[in-house]
Amino acid sequence: MKAYVKNGIAVGVHDKFIYHVEIWVAWKNGIAFQNEKWYACDHPLKFKKKDNLLKRKKYKLLRFINLEFAPRSYLEANGYHEDE
């Protein structure tokens, strides 16, 4: 599998955009893993910073979104270079 790298983050080549999303719950005393999902779509998703955090009175929900695979043309156009 070919991988492209940008700022130390590797992304694989695929014909669709594939994202890995993790949700964590943070309390005053600690943090715990809640859920994970994989999403595939034909175009890159756009996220706002506020989409990654949901605050409640006693806890916060944190969402981490990682691009795992993308089309080669998108990677080359956005500053990724082929991993050697």
Protein Blocks (a to p, Z undefined) as FASTA:
>chain_A
ZZddeehiacdddfbdcdddddddddfkbccdfbdcddddfbdcdddfklmpccdfkbcc
ddddddfbdcfklmmmnopacdZZ
